[in-house]
Amino acid sequence: MNFITTVLVLSLRVTNTKSVAVGFSSLLNLERPIATGERIIFDKVLTNVGNGYDPKSGNFTCPIRGLYSFSVGVLPMPNNLVIVDIYQNKNYLISVHGNDNAVFTSASRTVVIKCNKGDKIYLVNNRAPYQIYATLDLTYQHNIFSGFLISPML
Ligand SMILES: *[C@@H]1O[C@H](CO)[C@@H](O)[C@H](O)[C@H]1NC(C)=O
């Protein structure tokens, strides 16, 4: 292959590759008790490229099959225990444990998973009463749920 052919082949490849961007981040803007087993709905959307995240239900629905990363960060109320479970459909994946014996220590975890088109990722409170530090304090944004597509999978 000479130089011109190589450039042509490479540019054709780039043109043929559909670029897919999927990613969201959502914050928590609520202050009320959440029962054990209740969904935690991160309702204040910061980013929602691809519209996979629904701030009404708290579900992220994978728009295409692929490898995804999801992370949750929460700030427990001082002297409180917070446990947030991450689910994929009906399947429990991981928990975020925050035990704040002093004041204002955040807990955060990330999971990388394969997700089929239509799979739903959401968060469930594992500890009643509601013990996440939210307080309508949108200045500091203590709590966040984020996810993004790393790569589509055929
Ligand atoms: C959210 O996901 C759960 C678990 O798959 C499902 O039961 C529920 O119907 C979904 N809600 C919406 C509004 O999509």
The ligand as an SDF file (V2000), in Angstrom:
LIG
                    3D

 14 14  0  0  0  0  0  0  0  0999 V2000
  -36.9040    0.5140   36.6420 C   0  0  0  0  0  0  0  0  0  0  0  0
  -36.2100   -0.7130   36.6670 O   0  0  0  0  0  0  0  0  0  0  0  0
  -36.8530   -1.7330   37.4240 C   0  0  0  0  0  0  0  0  0  0  0  0
  -35.9470   -2.9530   37.4370 C   0  0  0  0  0  0  0  0  0  0  0  0
  -35.7530   -3.4690   36.1700 O   0  0  0  0  0  0  0  0  0  0  0  0
  -38.2250   -2.0090   36.8470 C   0  0  0  0  0  0  0  0  0  0  0  0
  -38.8940   -2.9510   37.6600 O   0  0  0  0  0  0  0  0  0  0  0  0
  -39.0340   -0.7340   36.7610 C   0  0  0  0  0  0  0  0  0  0  0  0
  -40.2420   -0.9770   36.0940 O   0  0  0  0  0  0  0  0  0  0  0  0
  -38.2510    0.3370   36.0220 C   0  0  0  0  0  0  0  0  0  0  0  0
  -39.0050    1.5750   36.0060 N   0  0  0  0  0  0  0  0  0  0  0  0
  -39.1280    2.3090   34.9010 C   0  0  0  0  0  0  0  0  0  0  0  0
  -39.9850    3.5320   35.0140 C   0  0  0  0  0  0  0  0  0  0  0  0
  -38.5960    2.0230   33.8460 O   0  0  0  0  0  0  0  0  0  0  0  0
  1  2  1  0
  1 10  1  0
  2  3  1  0
  3  4  1  0
  3  6  1  0
  4  5  1  0
  6  7  1  0
  6  8  1  0
  8  9  1  0
  8 10  1  0
 10 11  1  0
 11 12  1  0
 12 13  1  0
 12 14  2  0
M  END
$$$$
